[in-house]
């Protein structure tokens, strides 16, 4: 089974021949199949690219890194099979594959009979009438490997073209909430985020989050949490003003992640407690003559279009449904039964791949932080390409617009 993410404004395949300058990402594979991966279509040619650009991101979402993630041992070593020649992209589809090497089918005998509460087991049967039982099949967090691999390509495009940087971190685990403003988004670094196993940039709160996960892990339970994602150095003008607003595209992408249950940007729901005078971001002109906002409650987006400030958003993830505690459920034949899972699972998906929060007892495969970054990067690279195609085909209005900065790359040496 494969699924295609249309990274541009189209939420479905372009209708009636209408085509946008969009990139397509198709992910494929299942938890216990031969492997997982992605096919990336629409990547610009002549971008230097190799497995070494993708592997660090895949390593961040890999299971078995600490006691707060799934103990499944996978190397998640990727291989690029097409779309790259002599170290640069060719403009043709890029195929990336990662083998599955640590399957334990015996851990899932119960799932051939019973549905896990709050999992996709039942709804897959309701829709298709058949499903891959082992490891959850297509609903496993291993599907997110294709997202992270394609997101790594998107991240490189963003960095090379205009220095856009996407960073995500755990800002809540269960009832441990990082106070608003404690992390300075202007100077936040990847090293700060990666300095602990829960991927929280504040060491004190990181320890509290780890303790909260440990407390449920030993009981065979799980907890949820929130991932905060920021984007720095975003060009102005990305997004569209009506149906395809930038925040709408981000919401669609991030709510497609496994276990995601909520999305907000800028002040989010807390902004509803403010008055207009309290919430408005007043404009000013900085020392470089650039129009800025004094505050950033809009989260870097106004009217569906980026305003050049830091884009900020938060994504909530539910507790992982695969837990080690006995639960009441129903078998595929409709009989009510008791279910106790075996296997390897995340006690909370938030720390590992921007996918699920850590859960205990079964086999997980996702980590929300890297996966969130990947999906945000995919949205932004497509918006960047669309902006360049629509608004910079002819000379810009220098009194109001800032032209996109062209990348500074060494000329590619290609065989003739």
N, C-alpha and C positions, 0 to 999 in steps of 0.2 A: 504494500500500500504506500502511496506517495501523497503528499499534500504540497500545493504550490502557494507561496505567499507573493501576492502582487504588491510590490513594495511602494508603488506610487499611489496616486489618488484613486485608482480603480480598486474597488473592494472585491471585484469579481473579474473574470476575463473581459477585456474591452469589448463592448457590444457593437454590433452592426458596423464592424470595420473601424470603429473609432479607436485610435491608438495613442497612448501617451508615451512620452520618453521615459519608460519605466524599466526597472530591473526586476527579474523574476527569480525567486529562490524556491526550488523544489526540494523538500527533504524526503528521505526514504529510509526504510528499514524498520525493524522491530527489535524488542528487547532481547529475544533469544534466537533471532535469525542469524544469517552469516555476517551481517554487519550493518552499519548505518552510515548516513552521509548526506550529501546535498549536490544539487546541480544549480549553478549560478549562471543566469543568462542576462546579458545586457551590461556586463562589466566593460568599462572602457579599455581599449587596447593600449599596449606599451607601458603598462604599470608593472614595475618590477615585483615579482611574486614567486614565492617558493613555500615548501612545507614549513620552513623555519619561521615564516610569518604567521602561520596558523597554529602551530603546536603550542606556543606559550598560552594562548587563550584556551585551547582544549585541555591543557594541564590544569588550568584554574578550575574547570568544571568537572574534572575527573573524580570519580568516587574513591573512597579508601584513603583520603588524605589525613583524616583525624578521627577522633572518637565521636565527633558531632556530625559525621556524614556516614553514608552507607558504607559498610565494610567490603563491598564488592571490589575486587581487584582487577582493574582494567588499565592497560597502558594507554589506550585511546590514541595510538599512533596513526597519524593521517597520511594519506598518499594522494597526490594530485594526478589524475589520469588523463585530463584533457584541458584545453584552453590556455595552456602555457607552453611557450617554445623559447628556448635559449634564455630562460629566466625572466621573460616578460609575458604579460597576457596578450592573447592574439585577437580578442574581441569575440571569439567563439565561446560556446558554453564551457564552463569550468566544472569538472566533476571531482569531488573530494570524497574519499571513502575511508571509513574507520572500521576495522574488524571487531566482532564480538569474540572474546576469548575466555570469559569466565561465567558461562551459563551454568545454572544449577536447576534443572528442570524438576528434580524431585521436591524442591521447595514449594511447588505450585500445584500439587495434586489436588488440594482442597479447592482451588479456584476453578478447576474443571467442573466442579459441582455447584459451588456457592458463589454468591455475589458479595464482594467487599462493600460494606456500608460507605456511602459518599464517594465511591470510586466509579470509574467509567465502565466497569465490567457489565453492569446491567444495561446501560444505555447503548453500548456497542451492540449487544444482542438485540435490543429493541429496534435498532436501526438496520443492522446488517443481517441478523439471523445467524451469525457465525462470528467467532473472534479467535484471535491467537491468545491462548490462555497463559502460557509461560511468561512470567515477568510483566504481565499486563500488555504484552504485544506492542501495538502502536501507541497506546496511552502511556507507556513507560517514559520516564524522563530521559531515557537514552535518545529519544527523538530529538532532543535539544542539541545534540552534537552537531547536527546539520545546521542549526541556527547559529551556533557559536563559530563554526568554521566559516560560514558565509559572512557573519558579522565581523570576523577578523579581516576579511578582504575589504569590507565597507570601512572599517576603522582606518585601514591604511590609506584608502582613497581620501577620507576626510582629513587625515593628518597631513598628507602630501599636498592636497589642494589648498587648504586654508588654515591648517593647524587646529582643526576642531578636535577637542578632547572630551571623551565620554567616560565618566566615572560613576560607579554605583557602590553602595555600601549598606550594611545592615543598620537600620535606624530603630528597629524594634524587634524584640524576640519575646513572645508571649506578653507579659505585663511589664517588661523592662523596656522603657521608652527613652531614647536619646533626646534630651531637651532641645527645643528649637533654638538655633543660633549657636549651639555649643561647637559645631564644626564649621570652620571658616571655609566656605566654598571657593573663595578667591585663591586660597593657597593649598587646598587639599591635594595630597599626592597619592599615587597608587601604592607607594611603599607604606604609607600610614594605614591604608585599607588592608593591605596584605600582611600586616605586622602580627596578626593573631588569627586563630582558626575560625573565628566567627565573622571575620571581615567587618569589624566595627572600628572606625578610626580613633575612637576614644578608648584608651586602655582600661580605664576604670569600669566603664559601662560594658566593655567587651567581657571582662571577667564575670560581671553579673549575668550577662546573657549566656555565657558558657555554663555557669552554675544552673541557670534555669533549664537549659537543655539537658544537662546531666541529670537533674532531678526527675524529669519525665522519662529519660532514656532508660534508666535502671528499672522503671516500672512498666516498661513495654508500651509507653505512650508517646505522643507527639505534640508539638506546639506549632503555632503559626507565627507570622511576623510581618514586617514591612521593610522593603528595600527603597532607599532614596537614590535617585539618579540625577546627576547634573551634567550639563553640557556647556563647556566653555569655548570661547572664540567662535561663536555661531555668527555667520554673516546675516545681515539684515535682509528681510524680504522672503525668507523661506516659508512655504505654506501657501494656502489659498483662502479667499475670504468667506466662502459659503459652506458647501458640503464637505470640502476636503481641507478643513482647517488643520493646521499643524498639530494642535493638541488632539484632534479627532483621529488623525493618522497614528499618533503615538499611542493613544488609548486602544485603538483596534489592535495594534501590534502587540502591546503588552498584555492585554486581556486575552490574547490567544495563547499565552503561556500556561502550562499545566499548573493547577492549584491557585491561579490568580483569582482574586475575588473583589478587588477594588482598585480604582485608579483616581488620582487627583494631581493637579499641577498648580504651581504657584501657591497661593494661600489655601487653596482647596476648600474643604468644608468649613474650616475654621474662619474663612473669610466671610461666612454668612453671619457671624456674630459682630461684624464691624459695620460702621456707617460708611457712606460714600466718601466723606472727607477723611475718614481714617484709613480707608482701603486704597484710595487713588494713588498711583505712582506719579508724582509731580516731575515734570521735565526740567532740565537745566542744560547749560552748555559747558562742557568741561574745558580744561586748559588747552586742549588740542582743537577746540572749535567744533567738537562732535556733540550732537544732541544725545543726552543720556537720561536715565530716570534716577531720582534720588533713592527710591526704594525699589523693591522687585517683587511686590505681591502678585504681579501678573505672571510671574514665573518665566519671563523672557518672551512671552507670546501675547500679542494684543490683536484682536480681530482675526485670529487664526493665522497670523503672520509673525515671524520672529522679529524682535526689535533690537537685537544685538546684545542684550543683557544675558546673563547666565540662565539657561533653561533649567528649571527644577521640577521634578515630579516624584510621586511616591506610589508604589505598587504594593498592595496587600496580598499576602498568601495565606491560605488556610492551613491548618494542621494537616500533615500528611495522613491520608486515610488508612494506609497500610500500617497497622499497629499490632503489637504482640498480645494485647489484651483480648479476652474472649468477648465476642460481640454477637448480638442476635441478628440474624439475617434470613434470607430466603434462598433456597436452592433453585437451579434452573428449571426443575420440574414443578416449582411452586410450593414445595414443602418448607415450612419454617424450621430452621435449625440453628445451632450454636456454631460459631466459627472462631478458631484460634489459628493465627497465621504463623508460618515459619518463614525463614528467608532473611534477606538483607535489605534494610530500609533506612531512609534518612529520618532521624528524629525531628529534624527541622530543615526545610528546603532552602531557607534564606541564605545560609553561609556559602553553599557550594555553587550552584548554578542559578542564576536568576530564574529558577524554575519552581522548586518546591521548598518548603521549610522542613527542617530536619525532623524525621520521624523515626520511631523505633520499631524494630521487630521484623521488617521484611526487606525486600530488595528495592532500594531506591535508585535514582540515576540522575538527579538533577540538582543544580545549585543555582539559586536565583540570581546572585550578583553578576556573574559573567554572562548569563543568558539575557538579563535585562539590558546590559550594555550592548549586547549583540543586536537585539531587536531595535533599540534606539538608533544605533549606527545605521542599520539597514534603512530605516525611515529617512534619516537625514541625508544619506548619500543619494537617495532617489530624489528628495526634495532639492538637493543641490544641483543635480543634473537637470531637473525640470526648470529651475530658476534660470540656469544658464541658457537653456534652449529657448525659453519664452521671453525673458526680459533683457538678455544681453546679445541678442542676435543683431540688433542695431545699436548705435551709440547710446549710452545711458544719459540721463539728465543729471549732470554733475552737481546741480544745486540741491538735489533731493536724494539722489541715489549714490550708493557706494558700489563701484564695480567689484565683482568677485576677483580675488587675487588668483592669478594663474600659477600653477605649480612650477617649482624650480627643479627640474629633473635633468640629469645628464642625458644627452641624446642616446636613444637605444640603438645598439648595434645588432641589426637583424640581417640574416643571410638573404641574398637576392635570388 
